[in-house]
Amino acid sequence: MIFRRKSDGLVIADKAEKAETFRTRLLGLIPRKSLEPGEALWLEPCTGIHTCFMSFPIDAVFLDRDLKVLRVERAMRPWRLSAFVEDARSVLELPPGGAEALAEGDVLETA
């Protein structure tokens, strides 16, 4: 799955996976040692995340139903809790720096 910024087509992730099963949602990125540039994990539905048991930092992008960016948490280190984002519908987890070009109000699209 590919995530792009709708306004200019900037690719945010070109190797995104959706966590769809109980197991993939439960484990998330915990089994991984890192995320490579272009990789991402999309959690839907989701209003908040944690990085407990993870061994690397991530950028977390909180999205509403229309994939509008509500909040960006950059370089979340292991053993941290994100804010609860009430209107969020999903979270896109990216490698550190993966959300560098994003700001609140940007709208993403998938392909």
ABEGO torsion letter per residue (X at the ends): XBBBBAAAGBBABABBBBBABAAAAAAEAAABABBBBGBBBBBOBBABBBABGBABBBBBBBBBAAGBBABBBBGBBBGBBBBBBAABABBBBBBBGAAAABBBGBBBBBX
